[in-house]
Amino acid sequence: MKIKFCGAATSVTGSCHLITTEKYKILLDCGQFQGGKAMDAMNYEDFGFNPAEIDYVLLSHAHIDHCGRIPLLVKSGFKGKIYCTDATADLVEVMLKDSGYIHEKEAEWKNRKAERAGKALVEPLYTYNDALDSLKYITPVLYDQLVEINEQMKVVFNDAGHILGSSIIELWVEEEERVSKIVFSGDLGVMNRPILRNPTKIKKADYVIMETTYGNRLHEKNSISIDRLIDIVLETTKRGGNVVIPSFAVGRTQELIYEFNRFYEENSKYKQELDKLTVYVDSPMATTATEVFRKNAQVFDEETKAYILNGNNPLDFKNLVFTRTSDESRAINFNHEPKIIISASGMCEAGRIRHHLKHNLWDSRNSIVFVGYQAEGTLGRYLVEGEKDITLFGEKIHVNAEIHNLEGFSGHADREGLLDWLSGFQKAPHDIFLVHGEQESKNDFAETVKKELGYDCTVINSVSEYKLNHVTTLTSQEANAEIVDKEEVLKMRDRIADIHDDLENILYRTNLAMGDSITPERLIEINNIILELQKSTLNLGSTITLEEEPRTIEIKAQKIKED
């Protein structure tokens, strides 16, 4: 078995890793490179493999630097299945359609200039229709379900806590009657953050592919960043200014809505100021993504679920306004009342945020607040690093607004979070490959891991391939037993108990069924059924309830009883 690192090897973006066995070729992610002209040019380069020979894609989550070249992969010959969580499937539809539209519009703009200059025309990386075509290969699964993708390979998607649907991927590969296990971290989230659950800790792996976005940095506590954000809002609006927040449409925007919702509800002493302060979410994609969040409440953390079950909507409040049309977006900048503007893109490379920066950067009353990672070469990075003169739409802008960088809002685990996740393995993996980080970050994290855990790491510095020589001692049957150990049995029982009081009878019968004699295969089947039941009980985007689909529950309950 071999692994080739085709992307996120020299930087943070372009996640793409190729696993090759004697019979199959699988991609872990197929992301777009982001971060200025040099990085963008890499998207037009050869993949480093033949897309038509790829059998499957395992997609960790829906951010463009992880999924953004999937339409190009399909356009170039890929015809296999793309496995991801159901929430990721919902989001990736939004992200890829938007990406295809942007590529088309950018090509049109470049071609208008090229025609006037007598230069050759350019083709978009892919189009909206290419993106649409790629979606038919998406195969959604649920968190924690064991999926047998072929006779050699099984996969489980675990919650990574990074964005809705984000996954840590466990892949079991059987060769010559022995099973090796690969764990791909995807992007790891931050512990104890609102809405999403904590990243899942994995106990065992032969090979680990791990992100290191913040491998040498510590975030300030999220609570400190929230307090700072609120202080910035109050101080800025008091002097008559606007707060502009460049935000990633998926993940960060929804967390900001959640926090502003709490702020509006819990701060009656500021009622007079707050009643006049509108929060605009000016991004069609962020608006649609928020609707997807509401449809997938089954993957929220327990605190947010309890909030919903008490009749509250954590992603809505009185002063929140979503804008979709260009006219609505332009009107925001001709409204002279102090306001909060949340707009994409998060690194200020495209989208409506650039118009809002043009109208707000020059005014010292305003504040620009960054709440996420800013890649090298992006406008966001330049502003965070103190650039005072920039060009937007051909116009020179002098930066007078206050610039703030609140890293406590980052969706990526910092050095301690990454180290904590890696320490969850019960013994050292045979190989740990560090990817998805700037060079210094990867090197520093490798040193930290050696010092704190005693593990050696392989730092990926370029597109490179490794032969995985370690031979594990696990048989196929032993691998199944590892997947559903006794702790998983307890989790299954807890999940059933949480679904609904009406399922007490299922719980009782399942307790009876879960004796020592039950096989790992039976436990896997029961677990998958429970996950499907769980999803149907909590959905902000639908009015369906357990009471309205009794036959579905009855059928699935009977299946558990039979098992």
Number of C-alpha atoms within 10 A of each C-alpha: 17 14 19 19 25 21 29 27 25 20 26 24 25 28 31 25 27 21 20 16 14 8 9 15 19 19 23 24 29 28 24 25 26 25 20 14 11 11 17 14 11 15 18 14 8 9 17 12 12 12 20 14 14 21 17 20 26 24 30 29 27 29 23 21 22 25 24 26 27 26 26 23 20 19 17 13 13 21 18 18 17 23 24 29 29 18 25 28 22 22 24 25 18 20 24 28 21 17 21 23 17 19 17 17 14 16 18 16 12 15 18 12 13 14 11 8 9 9 11 9 13 13 13 17 18 22 23 18 13 20 27 14 14 21 18 11 17 22 16 16 20 21 22 21 21 22 17 13 13 11 8 17 17 18 22 23 27 23 27 27 30 27 27 29 29 29 32 27 25 23 23 24 21 19 17 7 11 17 22 23 21 21 22 23 27 24 27 28 26 25 19 13 17 20 24 27 23 19 24 18 17 18 15 19 23 20 20 22 21 23 24 31 28 24 29 21 15 14 19 14 12 19 12 14 19 18 12 15 22 15 11 19 22 18 16 21 21 13 12 14 23 25 26 25 25 27 28 23 25 25 21 22 26 28 20 20 21 19 18 22 19 14 16 17 12 11 10 11 8 12 13 9 13 18 11 12 20 16 21 20 26 27 27 22 22 28 19 17 24 22 17 20 26 19 17 22 23 20 24 21 17 14 12 21 20 12 12 17 11 9 8 14 16 21 23 15 17 11 15 16 15 18 18 16 11 12 9 12 22 15 10 16 17 9 9 10 15 22 24 21 24 29 28 26 21 25 27 23 17 14 16 20 25 20 17 21 19 20 13 23 24 18 16 14 20 26 25 22 21 25 25 21 22 19 19 17 16 16 23 22 18 17 22 15 11 10 13 14 14 16 11 12 9 7 9 12 18 15 20 16 21 17 17 17 18 20 20 22 25 22 22 27 28 24 21 18 20 25 18 14 18 22 18 14 14 11 12 20 20 17 18 22 18 25 30 28 26 22 19 12 20 29 20 16 25 22 16 18 19 12 11 10 13 11 19 17 21 14 19 21 18 14 14 13 15 11 11 15 9 12 12 13 12 16 16 18 13 13 20 19 16 15 19 18 12 14 8 16 19 12 12 19 18 12 17 20 16 13 19 13 10 11 15 14 12 20 21 13 15 21 13 10 17 17 10 7 7 11 14 19 15 14 22 20 15 21 24 19 15 19 19 16 20 17 15 19 16 24 19 21 14 11 8 13 12 16 10 10 11 10 11 13 17 13 11 17 21 12 14 20 17 11 15
